[in-house]
Amino acid sequence: MGCGVESHALSTYRTSVTLAERLGAAFVDDLPGEHTGFVDHPTEFAEALRVVLR
């Protein structure tokens, strides 16, 4: 589970953190952008996602 670096102020950020904790899943919060970082920063997002998935 992950969120963008600009998402920390969004109400969905804490929800995502809590869900990851309850599922025992890893949480990544340094992806580029906000809620739609994959749209706003596609190249940077793809590069960051590749690192996370390795």
PDBQT receptor file of N, H, CA, C and O in Angstrom, charges set to zero:
ATOM      1  N   MET A   1       0.856  -1.159   0.000  1.00  0.00    +0.000 N 
ATOM      2  CA  MET A   1       0.000   0.000   0.000  1.00  0.00    +0.000 C 
ATOM      3  C   MET A   1       0.901   1.220   0.000  1.00  0.00    +0.000 C 
ATOM      4  O   MET A   1       1.975   1.211   0.601  1.00  0.00    +0.000 OA
ATOM      5  N   GLY A   2       0.457   2.272  -0.679  1.00  0.00    +0.000 N 
ATOM      6  H   GLY A   2      -0.416   2.279  -1.167  1.00  0.00    +0.000 HD
ATOM      7  CA  GLY A   2       1.298   3.442  -0.740  1.00  0.00    +0.000 C 
ATOM      8  C   GLY A   2       0.539   4.736  -0.970  1.00  0.00    +0.000 C 
ATOM      9  O   GLY A   2      -0.615   4.740  -1.397  1.00  0.00    +0.000 OA
ATOM     10  N   CYS A   3       1.215   5.821  -0.678  1.00  0.00    +0.000 N 
ATOM     11  H   CYS A   3       2.152   5.818  -0.331  1.00  0.00    +0.000 HD
ATOM     12  CA  CYS A   3       0.670   7.169  -0.862  1.00  0.00    +0.000 C 
ATOM     13  C   CYS A   3       1.779   8.086  -1.352  1.00  0.00    +0.000 C 
ATOM     14  O   CYS A   3       2.967   7.808  -1.186  1.00  0.00    +0.000 OA
ATOM     15  N   GLY A   4       1.362   9.170  -1.949  1.00  0.00    +0.000 N 
ATOM     16  H   GLY A   4       0.397   9.396  -2.084  1.00  0.00    +0.000 HD
ATOM     17  CA  GLY A   4       2.320  10.163  -2.419  1.00  0.00    +0.000 C 
ATOM     18  C   GLY A   4       2.824  11.037  -1.294  1.00  0.00    +0.000 C 
ATOM     19  O   GLY A   4       2.186  11.168  -0.250  1.00  0.00    +0.000 OA
ATOM     20  N   VAL A   5       3.977  11.632  -1.523  1.00  0.00    +0.000 N 
ATOM     21  H   VAL A   5       4.496  11.526  -2.371  1.00  0.00    +0.000 HD
ATOM     22  CA  VAL A   5       4.586  12.497  -0.508  1.00  0.00    +0.000 C 
ATOM     23  C   VAL A   5       3.741  13.734  -0.220  1.00  0.00    +0.000 C 
ATOM     24  O   VAL A   5       3.856  14.326   0.853  1.00  0.00    +0.000 OA
ATOM     25  N   GLU A   6       2.900  14.124  -1.162  1.00  0.00    +0.000 N 
ATOM     26  H   GLU A   6       2.806  13.643  -2.033  1.00  0.00    +0.000 HD
ATOM     27  CA  GLU A   6       2.040  15.287  -0.969  1.00  0.00    +0.000 C 
ATOM     28  C   GLU A   6       0.654  14.900  -0.437  1.00  0.00    +0.000 C 
ATOM     29  O   GLU A   6      -0.242  15.742  -0.373  1.00  0.00    +0.000 OA
ATOM     30  N   SER A   7       0.479  13.637  -0.059  1.00  0.00    +0.000 N 
ATOM     31  H   SER A   7       1.207  12.953  -0.112  1.00  0.00    +0.000 HD
ATOM     32  CA  SER A   7      -0.827  13.141   0.392  1.00  0.00    +0.000 C 
ATOM     33  C   SER A   7      -1.021  13.172   1.903  1.00  0.00    +0.000 C 
ATOM     34  O   SER A   7      -2.111  12.875   2.391  1.00  0.00    +0.000 OA
ATOM     35  N   HIS A   8       0.005  13.519   2.635  1.00  0.00    +0.000 N 
ATOM     36  H   HIS A   8       0.891  13.760   2.238  1.00  0.00    +0.000 HD
ATOM     37  CA  HIS A   8      -0.056  13.406   4.096  1.00  0.00    +0.000 C 
ATOM     38  C   HIS A   8      -1.166  14.242   4.724  1.00  0.00    +0.000 C 
ATOM     39  O   HIS A   8      -1.642  13.905   5.808  1.00  0.00    +0.000 OA
ATOM     40  N   ALA A   9      -1.582  15.304   4.083  1.00  0.00    +0.000 N 
ATOM     41  H   ALA A   9      -1.195  15.577   3.202  1.00  0.00    +0.000 HD
ATOM     42  CA  ALA A   9      -2.643  16.153   4.640  1.00  0.00    +0.000 C 
ATOM     43  C   ALA A   9      -4.042  15.677   4.252  1.00  0.00    +0.000 C 
ATOM     44  O   ALA A   9      -5.033  16.185   4.776  1.00  0.00    +0.000 OA
ATOM     45  N   LEU A  10      -4.132  14.719   3.349  1.00  0.00    +0.000 N 
ATOM     46  H   LEU A  10      -3.326  14.306   2.923  1.00  0.00    +0.000 HD
ATOM     47  CA  LEU A  10      -5.445  14.225   2.911  1.00  0.00    +0.000 C 
ATOM     48  C   LEU A  10      -6.049  13.294   3.954  1.00  0.00    +0.000 C 
ATOM     49  O   LEU A  10      -5.325  12.597   4.665  1.00  0.00    +0.000 OA
ATOM     50  N   SER A  11      -7.355  13.282   4.042  1.00  0.00    +0.000 N 
ATOM     51  H   SER A  11      -7.943  13.848   3.464  1.00  0.00    +0.000 HD
ATOM     52  CA  SER A  11      -8.027  12.400   5.009  1.00  0.00    +0.000 C 
ATOM     53  C   SER A  11      -7.792  10.932   4.674  1.00  0.00    +0.000 C 
ATOM     54  O   SER A  11      -7.826  10.086   5.568  1.00  0.00    +0.000 OA
ATOM     55  N   THR A  12      -7.559  10.621   3.425  1.00  0.00    +0.000 N 
ATOM     56  H   THR A  12      -7.532  11.308   2.699  1.00  0.00    +0.000 HD
ATOM     57  CA  THR A  12      -7.336   9.227   3.032  1.00  0.00    +0.000 C 
ATOM     58  C   THR A  12      -5.959   8.708   3.439  1.00  0.00    +0.000 C 
ATOM     59  O   THR A  12      -5.732   7.498   3.445  1.00  0.00    +0.000 OA
ATOM     60  N   TYR A  13      -5.054   9.596   3.772  1.00  0.00    +0.000 N 
ATOM     61  H   TYR A  13      -5.238  10.578   3.767  1.00  0.00    +0.000 HD
ATOM     62  CA  TYR A  13      -3.710   9.156   4.164  1.00  0.00    +0.000 C 
ATOM     63  C   TYR A  13      -3.762   8.303   5.423  1.00  0.00    +0.000 C 
ATOM     64  O   TYR A  13      -3.251   7.183   5.443  1.00  0.00    +0.000 OA
ATOM     65  N   ARG A  14      -4.373   8.827   6.460  1.00  0.00    +0.000 N 
ATOM     66  H   ARG A  14      -4.788   9.737   6.444  1.00  0.00    +0.000 HD
ATOM     67  CA  ARG A  14      -4.435   8.083   7.727  1.00  0.00    +0.000 C 
ATOM     68  C   ARG A  14      -5.221   6.784   7.565  1.00  0.00    +0.000 C 
ATOM     69  O   ARG A  14      -4.881   5.772   8.178  1.00  0.00    +0.000 OA
ATOM     70  N   THR A  15      -6.258   6.810   6.751  1.00  0.00    +0.000 N 
ATOM     71  H   THR A  15      -6.534   7.632   6.254  1.00  0.00    +0.000 HD
ATOM     72  CA  THR A  15      -7.036   5.604   6.478  1.00  0.00    +0.000 C 
ATOM     73  C   THR A  15      -6.147   4.543   5.830  1.00  0.00    +0.000 C 
ATOM     74  O   THR A  15      -6.210   3.368   6.190  1.00  0.00    +0.000 OA
ATOM     75  N   SER A  16      -5.335   4.958   4.888  1.00  0.00    +0.000 N 
ATOM     76  H   SER A  16      -5.285   5.912   4.595  1.00  0.00    +0.000 HD
ATOM     77  CA  SER A  16      -4.437   4.024   4.201  1.00  0.00    +0.000 C 
ATOM     78  C   SER A  16      -3.393   3.447   5.146  1.00  0.00    +0.000 C 
ATOM     79  O   SER A  16      -3.096   2.253   5.098  1.00  0.00    +0.000 OA
ATOM     80  N   VAL A  17      -2.838   4.296   6.003  1.00  0.00    +0.000 N 
ATOM     81  H   VAL A  17      -3.080   5.265   6.042  1.00  0.00    +0.000 HD
ATOM     82  CA  VAL A  17      -1.859   3.828   6.983  1.00  0.00    +0.000 C 
ATOM     83  C   VAL A  17      -2.496   2.800   7.914  1.00  0.00    +0.000 C 
ATOM     84  O   VAL A  17      -1.909   1.751   8.176  1.00  0.00    +0.000 OA
ATOM     85  N   THR A  18      -3.676   3.093   8.403  1.00  0.00    +0.000 N 
ATOM     86  H   THR A  18      -4.153   3.946   8.190  1.00  0.00    +0.000 HD
ATOM     87  CA  THR A  18      -4.377   2.192   9.319  1.00  0.00    +0.000 C 
ATOM     88  C   THR A  18      -4.712   0.870   8.646  1.00  0.00    +0.000 C 
ATOM     89  O   THR A  18      -4.546  -0.191   9.249  1.00  0.00    +0.000 OA
ATOM     90  N   LEU A  19      -5.181   0.920   7.409  1.00  0.00    +0.000 N 
ATOM     91  H   LEU A  19      -5.316   1.782   6.920  1.00  0.00    +0.000 HD
ATOM     92  CA  LEU A  19      -5.512  -0.305   6.688  1.00  0.00    +0.000 C 
ATOM     93  C   LEU A  19      -4.273  -1.172   6.503  1.00  0.00    +0.000 C 
ATOM     94  O   LEU A  19      -4.328  -2.383   6.717  1.00  0.00    +0.000 OA
ATOM     95  N   ALA A  20      -3.172  -0.572   6.114  1.00  0.00    +0.000 N 
ATOM     96  H   ALA A  20      -3.128   0.412   5.941  1.00  0.00    +0.000 HD
ATOM     97  CA  ALA A  20      -1.926  -1.331   5.951  1.00  0.00    +0.000 C 
ATOM     98  C   ALA A  20      -1.511  -1.982   7.264  1.00  0.00    +0.000 C 
ATOM     99  O   ALA A  20      -1.110  -3.146   7.287  1.00  0.00    +0.000 OA
ATOM    100  N   GLU A  21      -1.609  -1.233   8.353  1.00  0.00    +0.000 N 
ATOM    101  H   GLU A  21      -1.935  -0.287   8.335  1.00  0.00    +0.000 HD
ATOM    102  CA  GLU A  21      -1.260  -1.783   9.668  1.00  0.00    +0.000 C 
ATOM    103  C   GLU A  21      -2.138  -2.972  10.019  1.00  0.00    +0.000 C 
ATOM    104  O   GLU A  21      -1.635  -4.001  10.472  1.00  0.00    +0.000 OA
ATOM    105  N   ARG A  22      -3.424  -2.845   9.817  1.00  0.00    +0.000 N 
ATOM    106  H   ARG A  22      -3.832  -2.010   9.449  1.00  0.00    +0.000 HD
ATOM    107  CA  ARG A  22      -4.367  -3.924  10.170  1.00  0.00    +0.000 C 
ATOM    108  C   ARG A  22      -4.202  -5.157   9.288  1.00  0.00    +0.000 C 
ATOM    109  O   ARG A  22      -4.465  -6.279   9.720  1.00  0.00    +0.000 OA
ATOM    110  N   LEU A  23      -3.764  -4.939   8.049  1.00  0.00    +0.000 N 
ATOM    111  H   LEU A  23      -3.550  -4.028   7.698  1.00  0.00    +0.000 HD
ATOM    112  CA  LEU A  23      -3.534  -6.066   7.152  1.00  0.00    +0.000 C 
ATOM    113  C   LEU A  23      -2.142  -6.650   7.304  1.00  0.00    +0.000 C 
ATOM    114  O   LEU A  23      -1.840  -7.701   6.739  1.00  0.00    +0.000 OA
ATOM    115  N   GLY A  24      -1.288  -5.969   8.068  1.00  0.00    +0.000 N 
ATOM    116  H   GLY A  24      -1.532  -5.115   8.526  1.00  0.00    +0.000 HD
ATOM    117  CA  GLY A  24       0.090  -6.408   8.217  1.00  0.00    +0.000 C 
ATOM    118  C   GLY A  24       0.883  -6.202   6.942  1.00  0.00    +0.000 C 
ATOM    119  O   GLY A  24       1.843  -6.924   6.672  1.00  0.00    +0.000 OA
ATOM    120  N   ALA A  25       0.475  -5.213   6.160  1.00  0.00    +0.000 N 
ATOM    121  H   ALA A  25      -0.305  -4.627   6.379  1.00  0.00    +0.000 HD
ATOM    122  CA  ALA A  25       1.116  -4.930   4.881  1.00  0.00    +0.000 C 
ATOM    123  C   ALA A  25       2.122  -3.792   5.020  1.00  0.00    +0.000 C 
ATOM    124  O   ALA A  25       2.026  -2.952   5.915  1.00  0.00    +0.000 OA
ATOM    125  N   ALA A  26       3.070  -3.793   4.124  1.00  0.00    +0.000 N 
ATOM    126  H   ALA A  26       3.148  -4.476   3.397  1.00  0.00    +0.000 HD
ATOM    127  CA  ALA A  26       4.033  -2.696   4.078  1.00  0.00    +0.000 C 
ATOM    128  C   ALA A  26       3.330  -1.430   3.591  1.00  0.00    +0.000 C 
ATOM    129  O   ALA A  26       2.355  -1.500   2.843  1.00  0.00    +0.000 OA
ATOM    130  N   PHE A  27       3.833  -0.279   4.022  1.00  0.00    +0.000 N 
ATOM    131  H   PHE A  27       4.625  -0.223   4.630  1.00  0.00    +0.000 HD
ATOM    132  CA  PHE A  27       3.271   0.997   3.601  1.00  0.00    +0.000 C 
ATOM    133  C   PHE A  27       4.392   1.889   3.105  1.00  0.00    +0.000 C 
ATOM    134  O   PHE A  27       5.390   2.087   3.796  1.00  0.00    +0.000 OA
ATOM    135  N   VAL A  28       4.227   2.425   1.911  1.00  0.00    +0.000 N 
ATOM    136  H   VAL A  28       3.415   2.264   1.349  1.00  0.00    +0.000 HD
ATOM    137  CA  VAL A  28       5.208   3.303   1.286  1.00  0.00    +0.000 C 
ATOM    138  C   VAL A  28       4.578   4.679   1.169  1.00  0.00    +0.000 C 
ATOM    139  O   VAL A  28       3.496   4.816   0.598  1.00  0.00    +0.000 OA
ATOM    140  N   ASP A  29       5.234   5.698   1.698  1.00  0.00    +0.000 N 
ATOM    141  H   ASP A  29       6.113   5.587   2.162  1.00  0.00    +0.000 HD
ATOM    142  CA  ASP A  29       4.648   7.043   1.626  1.00  0.00    +0.000 C 
ATOM    143  C   ASP A  29       5.588   8.060   0.977  1.00  0.00    +0.000 C 
ATOM    144  O   ASP A  29       5.520   9.257   1.255  1.00  0.00    +0.000 OA
ATOM    145  N   ASP A  30       6.456   7.562   0.117  1.00  0.00    +0.000 N 
ATOM    146  H   ASP A  30       6.511   6.590  -0.109  1.00  0.00    +0.000 HD
ATOM    147  CA  ASP A  30       7.369   8.483  -0.544  1.00  0.00    +0.000 C 
ATOM    148  C   ASP A  30       7.247   8.444  -2.068  1.00  0.00    +0.000 C 
ATOM    149  O   ASP A  30       8.198   8.757  -2.784  1.00  0.00    +0.000 OA
ATOM    150  N   LEU A  31       6.075   8.061  -2.548  1.00  0.00    +0.000 N 
ATOM    151  H   LEU A  31       5.303   7.807  -1.966  1.00  0.00    +0.000 HD
ATOM    152  CA  LEU A  31       5.840   8.089  -3.995  1.00  0.00    +0.000 C 
ATOM    153  C   LEU A  31       5.600   9.535  -4.432  1.00  0.00    +0.000 C 
ATOM    154  O   LEU A  31       5.071  10.333  -3.658  1.00  0.00    +0.000 OA
ATOM    155  N   PRO A  32       5.978   9.875  -5.653  1.00  0.00    +0.000 N 
ATOM    156  CA  PRO A  32       5.811  11.257  -6.120  1.00  0.00    +0.000 C 
ATOM    157  C   PRO A  32       4.344  11.686  -6.190  1.00  0.00    +0.000 C 
ATOM    158  O   PRO A  32       3.463  10.894  -6.529  1.00  0.00    +0.000 OA
ATOM    159  N   GLY A  33       4.108  12.941  -5.865  1.00  0.00    +0.000 N 
ATOM    160  H   GLY A  33       4.823  13.583  -5.590  1.00  0.00    +0.000 HD
ATOM    161  CA  GLY A  33       2.787  13.524  -6.048  1.00  0.00    +0.000 C 
ATOM    162  C   GLY A  33       1.842  13.362  -4.887  1.00  0.00    +0.000 C 
ATOM    163  O   GLY A  33       2.231  13.048  -3.762  1.00  0.00    +0.000 OA
ATOM    164  N   GLU A  34       0.591  13.588  -5.202  1.00  0.00    +0.000 N 
ATOM    165  H   GLU A  34       0.275  13.843  -6.116  1.00  0.00    +0.000 HD
ATOM    166  CA  GLU A  34      -0.486  13.495  -4.214  1.00  0.00    +0.000 C 
ATOM    167  C   GLU A  34      -1.317  12.258  -4.545  1.00  0.00    +0.000 C 
ATOM    168  O   GLU A  34      -0.759  11.192  -4.802  1.00  0.00    +0.000 OA
ATOM    169  N   HIS A  35      -2.616  12.386  -4.541  1.00  0.00    +0.000 N 
ATOM    170  H   HIS A  35      -3.069  13.253  -4.332  1.00  0.00    +0.000 HD
ATOM    171  CA  HIS A  35      -3.520  11.256  -4.775  1.00  0.00    +0.000 C 
ATOM    172  C   HIS A  35      -3.383  10.694  -6.186  1.00  0.00    +0.000 C 
ATOM    173  O   HIS A  35      -3.548   9.490  -6.385  1.00  0.00    +0.000 OA
ATOM    174  N   THR A  36      -3.090  11.526  -7.148  1.00  0.00    +0.000 N 
ATOM    175  H   THR A  36      -2.956  12.504  -6.986  1.00  0.00    +0.000 HD
ATOM    176  CA  THR A  36      -2.952  11.068  -8.532  1.00  0.00    +0.000 C 
ATOM    177  C   THR A  36      -1.530  11.282  -9.039  1.00  0.00    +0.000 C 
ATOM    178  O   THR A  36      -1.332  11.756 -10.158  1.00  0.00    +0.000 OA
ATOM    179  N   GLY A  37      -0.564  10.941  -8.238  1.00  0.00    +0.000 N 
ATOM    180  H   GLY A  37      -0.725  10.555  -7.330  1.00  0.00    +0.000 HD
ATOM    181  CA  GLY A  37       0.827  11.109  -8.620  1.00  0.00    +0.000 C 
ATOM    182  C   GLY A  37       1.190  10.360  -9.885  1.00  0.00    +0.000 C 
ATOM    183  O   GLY A  37       2.044  10.808 -10.649  1.00  0.00    +0.000 OA
ATOM    184  N   PHE A  38       0.551   9.226 -10.114  1.00  0.00    +0.000 N 
ATOM    185  H   PHE A  38      -0.143   8.862  -9.493  1.00  0.00    +0.000 HD
ATOM    186  CA  PHE A  38       0.824   8.452 -11.319  1.00  0.00    +0.000 C 
ATOM    187  C   PHE A  38       0.362   9.180 -12.579  1.00  0.00    +0.000 C 
ATOM    188  O   PHE A  38       0.851   8.895 -13.673  1.00  0.00    +0.000 OA
ATOM    189  N   VAL A  39      -0.577  10.118 -12.435  1.00  0.00    +0.000 N 
ATOM    190  H   VAL A  39      -0.974  10.349 -11.547  1.00  0.00    +0.000 HD
ATOM    191  CA  VAL A  39      -1.049  10.923 -13.565  1.00  0.00    +0.000 C 
ATOM    192  C   VAL A  39      -0.224  12.206 -13.676  1.00  0.00    +0.000 C 
ATOM    193  O   VAL A  39       0.206  12.584 -14.766  1.00  0.00    +0.000 OA
ATOM    194  N   ASP A  40      -0.010  12.860 -12.555  1.00  0.00    +0.000 N 
ATOM    195  H   ASP A  40      -0.359  12.553 -11.670  1.00  0.00    +0.000 HD
ATOM    196  CA  ASP A  40       0.691  14.150 -12.533  1.00  0.00    +0.000 C 
ATOM    197  C   ASP A  40       2.197  14.032 -12.739  1.00  0.00    +0.000 C 
ATOM    198  O   ASP A  40       2.822  14.934 -13.297  1.00  0.00    +0.000 OA
ATOM    199  N   HIS A  41       2.777  12.930 -12.294  1.00  0.00    +0.000 N 
ATOM    200  H   HIS A  41       2.270  12.197 -11.841  1.00  0.00    +0.000 HD
ATOM    201  CA  HIS A  41       4.234  12.704 -12.377  1.00  0.00    +0.000 C 
ATOM    202  C   HIS A  41       4.507  11.273 -12.857  1.00  0.00    +0.000 C 
ATOM    203  O   HIS A  41       5.136  10.502 -12.134  1.00  0.00    +0.000 OA
ATOM    204  N   PRO A  42       4.054  10.904 -14.046  1.00  0.00    +0.000 N 
ATOM    205  CA  PRO A  42       4.118   9.503 -14.475  1.00  0.00    +0.000 C 
ATOM    206  C   PRO A  42       5.526   8.912 -14.520  1.00  0.00    +0.000 C 
ATOM    207  O   PRO A  42       5.722   7.771 -14.103  1.00  0.00    +0.000 OA
ATOM    208  N   THR A  43       6.496   9.654 -15.009  1.00  0.00    +0.000 N 
ATOM    209  H   THR A  43       6.336  10.581 -15.348  1.00  0.00    +0.000 HD
ATOM    210  CA  THR A  43       7.852   9.111 -15.109  1.00  0.00    +0.000 C 
ATOM    211  C   THR A  43       8.457   8.896 -13.736  1.00  0.00    +0.000 C 
ATOM    212  O   THR A  43       8.999   7.829 -13.449  1.00  0.00    +0.000 OA
ATOM    213  N   GLU A  44       8.365   9.912 -12.886  1.00  0.00    +0.000 N 
ATOM    214  H   GLU A  44       7.925  10.779 -13.119  1.00  0.00    +0.000 HD
ATOM    215  CA  GLU A  44       8.918   9.802 -11.533  1.00  0.00    +0.000 C 
ATOM    216  C   GLU A  44       8.195   8.723 -10.731  1.00  0.00    +0.000 C 
ATOM    217  O   GLU A  44       8.817   7.980  -9.972  1.00  0.00    +0.000 OA
ATOM    218  N   PHE A  45       6.867   8.645 -10.908  1.00  0.00    +0.000 N 
ATOM    219  H   PHE A  45       6.362   9.248 -11.525  1.00  0.00    +0.000 HD
ATOM    220  CA  PHE A  45       6.081   7.640 -10.193  1.00  0.00    +0.000 C 
ATOM    221  C   PHE A  45       6.508   6.238 -10.623  1.00  0.00    +0.000 C 
ATOM    222  O   PHE A  45       6.700   5.362  -9.781  1.00  0.00    +0.000 OA
ATOM    223  N   ALA A  46       6.656   6.027 -11.922  1.00  0.00    +0.000 N 
ATOM    224  H   ALA A  46       6.500   6.739 -12.606  1.00  0.00    +0.000 HD
ATOM    225  CA  ALA A  46       7.066   4.714 -12.427  1.00  0.00    +0.000 C 
ATOM    226  C   ALA A  46       8.436   4.319 -11.890  1.00  0.00    +0.000 C 
ATOM    227  O   ALA A  46       8.646   3.169 -11.504  1.00  0.00    +0.000 OA
ATOM    228  N   GLU A  47       9.359   5.260 -11.863  1.00  0.00    +0.000 N 
ATOM    229  H   GLU A  47       9.188   6.194 -12.176  1.00  0.00    +0.000 HD
ATOM    230  CA  GLU A  47      10.700   4.973 -11.339  1.00  0.00    +0.000 C 
ATOM    231  C   GLU A  47      10.642   4.590  -9.861  1.00  0.00    +0.000 C 
ATOM    232  O   GLU A  47      11.292   3.633  -9.438  1.00  0.00    +0.000 OA
ATOM    233  N   ALA A  48       9.863   5.339  -9.077  1.00  0.00    +0.000 N 
ATOM    234  H   ALA A  48       9.335   6.116  -9.420  1.00  0.00    +0.000 HD
ATOM    235  CA  ALA A  48       9.736   5.051  -7.646  1.00  0.00    +0.000 C 
ATOM    236  C   ALA A  48       9.052   3.712  -7.418  1.00  0.00    +0.000 C 
ATOM    237  O   ALA A  48       9.434   2.964  -6.518  1.00  0.00    +0.000 OA
ATOM    238  N   LEU A  49       8.046   3.406  -8.225  1.00  0.00    +0.000 N 
ATOM    239  H   LEU A  49       7.736   4.014  -8.956  1.00  0.00    +0.000 HD
ATOM    240  CA  LEU A  49       7.322   2.145  -8.088  1.00  0.00    +0.000 C 
ATOM    241  C   LEU A  49       8.234   0.962  -8.414  1.00  0.00    +0.000 C 
ATOM    242  O   LEU A  49       8.163  -0.073  -7.751  1.00  0.00    +0.000 OA
ATOM    243  N   ARG A  50       9.068   1.102  -9.407  1.00  0.00    +0.000 N 
ATOM    244  H   ARG A  50       9.126   1.943  -9.946  1.00  0.00    +0.000 HD
ATOM    245  CA  ARG A  50      10.024   0.045  -9.729  1.00  0.00    +0.000 C 
ATOM    246  C   ARG A  50      10.924  -0.266  -8.530  1.00  0.00    +0.000 C 
ATOM    247  O   ARG A  50      11.204  -1.429  -8.237  1.00  0.00    +0.000 OA
ATOM    248  N   VAL A  51      11.367   0.774  -7.852  1.00  0.00    +0.000 N 
ATOM    249  H   VAL A  51      11.140   1.719  -8.091  1.00  0.00    +0.000 HD
ATOM    250  CA  VAL A  51      12.227   0.578  -6.672  1.00  0.00    +0.000 C 
ATOM    251  C   VAL A  51      11.459  -0.166  -5.582  1.00  0.00    +0.000 C 
ATOM    252  O   VAL A  51      11.990  -1.088  -4.963  1.00  0.00    +0.000 OA
ATOM    253  N   VAL A  52      10.220   0.232  -5.349  1.00  0.00    +0.000 N 
ATOM    254  H   VAL A  52       9.788   0.982  -5.851  1.00  0.00    +0.000 HD
ATOM    255  CA  VAL A  52       9.403  -0.389  -4.298  1.00  0.00    +0.000 C 
ATOM    256  C   VAL A  52       9.145  -1.863  -4.608  1.00  0.00    +0.000 C 
ATOM    257  O   VAL A  52       9.165  -2.699  -3.704  1.00  0.00    +0.000 OA
ATOM    258  N   LEU A  53       8.908  -2.179  -5.856  1.00  0.00    +0.000 N 
ATOM    259  H   LEU A  53       8.892  -1.500  -6.590  1.00  0.00    +0.000 HD
ATOM    260  CA  LEU A  53       8.563  -3.557  -6.232  1.00  0.00    +0.000 C 
ATOM    261  C   LEU A  53       9.767  -4.494  -6.302  1.00  0.00    +0.000 C 
ATOM    262  O   LEU A  53       9.599  -5.710  -6.389  1.00  0.00    +0.000 OA
ATOM    263  N   ARG A  54      10.962  -3.948  -6.266  1.00  0.00    +0.000 N 
ATOM    264  H   ARG A  54      11.099  -2.960  -6.195  1.00  0.00    +0.000 HD
ATOM    265  CA  ARG A  54      12.167  -4.815  -6.292  1.00  0.00    +0.000 C 
ATOM    266  C   ARG A  54      12.362  -5.524  -5.010  1.00  0.00    +0.000 C 
ATOM    267  O   ARG A  54      13.319  -6.285  -4.865  1.00  0.00    +0.000 OA
TER     268      ARG A  54
